[in-house]
């Protein structure tokens, strides 16, 4: 029987104070490379969630100090926290509210080319499927069930705090950005860049 862990959080205000005082913890941003390039906290390292899960044992030996995990809203960072905790990494925290809260607090952000975030892309695709199948369903019986299936998938995504459509969309070239090489990430972590 597994025990549900409580995720330790850090507020944007506390993280900003630590950063301003020169005591910033290691920041791992687990969003896609494209999301990271659009906006990220200065000094953070991009380790997409799927890469982190796959290479968590390798990362563990390079993350001995405090680590704050960052994503858009906190959901992916919580999943990353669980994955790293499973390999015995202590001192993990999740940025409460993610980049949304960090930017709302008017904290410093490095900006790159603007892209739609994953949640917005999911809303566009899901809404388009439901709208299209609803309209076509007037002429073709049964097509509306595709929209119903999308609705069921979105309901499951909310309940499970996961999103298969988001995972699929993250694999599109638009969202991949430059490939994150675990060797480069580890070299950056070693150098303390």
Secondary structure, DSSP 4 states (H G I P E B T S, - for coil): -PPPPPPPEE-HHHHHHHHHTT-PPEEEE-S-HHHHHHEE-TT-EE--HHHHHHTHHHHHTT--S-EEEE-SSSHHHHHHHHHHHHTT--SEEEETTHHHHHHHTT---EE-S----HHHHHHHHHHHHHHHHHHHHHHSTTTHHHHHHHHHHHHHHHHHT--HHHHHHHTSHHHH-SPPPHHHHHHHHHHT-
